[in-house]
Amino acid sequence: MAEMGWPGVIWLTLSMLAAMASSCGFFLPYWLRGFYEESTPVFLGTFRRCNYPRLDDEGRVELVQECGRYTRFYDIPSIWWQISTVACGTGAAMALLVATAGLTALCVRYVLTRGTAKVAAVLQLIAGLLMGGGVAVYPLGWGSREVQRVCGFISSPFELGTCQLYWAFYLTASAGGLTLLCSILALCAPSRKTDYS
């Protein structure tokens, strides 16, 4: 750690927190909370869901009381949720990649130079914008039939009906913001002025 000063340690710590938060927020289905028939809580994420209604082989609606992802990408109920899935997933993967690569600076000398810090800053900027964009387009999918079943048939884009945003949505949005902050801090991370790249 001799080559990484305190600004670098702060950047790396916040980058790891942002990467973990974005990964958890993206993967967990607790973005939207509603109730099926006013009794069973239903949770919907960009590509996963818990306690969701589906049609059985005879065309009747049954409640599946488990968490799972949609079978295929095109089964995601809205094009906006598909876009959100790709954007947030790519952003979370990029944030995780930068944070993991930053860990090597603790063990290997001269990894964190001004040049590599600029690359990390650009990657984190892109990751934060992707996550922010994914979170921003998510509400456009609230008009889908699946969301309307859970939210009282009065939901539409940016109108939740009887549902509410839940903690994983806020976690992902916060992780995107923290990743954007880390893109600025990355420029302060190298402790030496000499570029060894």
N, C-alpha and C positions, 0 to 999 in steps of 0.2 A: 504494500500500500504506500510505499515511499513516493511513488510518482503521482498518486492521486491525492490532492488536497481536500480540505473540508467542502469546498463547493462541489467537487466531484462525488464525494461520499453522499452529500445531500441529494444531488441529482440522481445518483444510482439508487438510493433508498426510495425516493419518490417514484422513480421509473419502475422499480419492482412493485411498489404498491399499486401504481396505475395499471401495470400489466396483469397483476393478480385480480384486481377489481374488475377490469374490463373482461377478462376471461370468465370469471364467475358470473358477472352480470349478463354476458352474452349467452352462456350455456344454460343457465337456470331459467325456467319458464315463468318466473314470478314478475312479469312485466305488467300484467293486467289482471285484476281480480273482479270476478262477478259471481253470480249464484245461478245454478240451474234449478228451476222450479222453486226458487226462493229458499232452498234449504242446503244444497250441496255446493260448497265453494268450488269455483272453477278458476284455474290460472292459465293464462295464455302468454306465451313469449313469441319471439319472431319465428322460431321453428320447432318449439316444444310446447306441450300443454299438459295440464293435470286435470283429472276428473272431467272428462269431456264427453259430450253426447256424440253418438254415431249411429248410423243405420245398420241394423242387423240384416241377415240374409233374407228375411221376410219383409223388409221395408219398415220395420218399427224402430223407433228411437230408443236406444239403450244408453245407459250411463257407464262409461268405462272409468273405474275408480283407480287410476294409476297415472303416473307421469310417463310421457313418451314423446318421441319426435314424430313429425309427419312422415308417412311411409316414403314418399318421394318428394323431391324439391317442389314439383308442380302441384303437390297436394296442399302446400301452404296456401291458406285461403285468400290471399290478396297479393297482387303484383308488388304492392308497396311493402308488404312484409317480406317478400322475396328479396327486394332491393335492400331492405333493412338487414336481412340475414347476411347477405353478401358483404355489405358495407361494414357492419359491426364485426363480423367474423374476420374480415381482412384486417380491419383496424386493430382488433385484439391480437391477432397473430403478429402483426408488425410491432406492436408495443412489446409483446413478449420476446420477440427476436432481438430488439434493441436492448431491452433490459438484461437478457441472458448474455448477449455479447458484451454488455457493460461489465458483467461480473468478471470477465477475463482480465479486465484492467486491474482487478485486485491481486491477481496472481502473476501476470506477465507484464514486464516493464515496457514502457513506450507504446502500449496499445492505445491509450487515450491521448491522442494528439489533437492539435487544432483541426487538422483535416478530418480525422475520424469523428471528432465532436460535431463538425458541420454536417457530416453524413447522418449521424445519429439525430441531430436536430431536424433535418429535413424529413427523415423517416418518421420521427415522432410527430412532426407537424401534419404529415399526410395521415398517419394513424388517428390522431385526434380529430381531424376534419372528417375522416370516414366514419368514425364512431358518432360524432355529432350529427352528421348527415343521416346516418342510420336511425338515430333516435328521433330526428326531426321528421322523417317520412313515416315512421311507425304509425302515428295517429291517422294517416290517410287511409289505412286499412281497417278502420273501425266500422266501416259501412258493410263489411262482408257478412254473409249470412251466419257464419259461425259466431262472430262477435255479437250480432244482433240477438241470437238465441240466448246468449248469456247476459246481455245487457238490456233486456227488456224490449227488444225490437224498436227502440228509439235511438239507437246509436247511429252515428254517421261520422264522416271525417271530422276530427277535432271536437266531436260531441260524444261523450262516453255513455250517455244514458244512465243506467243504474250501476254501472261498473266504476271502478276507481283504479288509478295507476298504482302500482305496487312497488316494492323496494328494489327489485332487480332493474327496473326501468331507471330509477334514480341512481342506482349504483353505476350503471353503464354510462349515463349522462355525466356523472361526476368523474368517472374514469377518463372519459373523453376530454373533459376540461383539464384534469390533472396531467394528461398526456400532452396537451397543448402547452401547459406551464413548463413541463419538462423539456419541451423543445427549445424553450428560451434558456432554461438553466443549463442545457447541454453545452451551450457556447461558453459557459463559465467553468465547465468541469475540468479541462486540462489545467494542471498546475504549472507546467513549464511553458515558456513562450517559444521554445525551439520546436519546430515540427520535425519529427523523426520519420515521417512517412516517405 
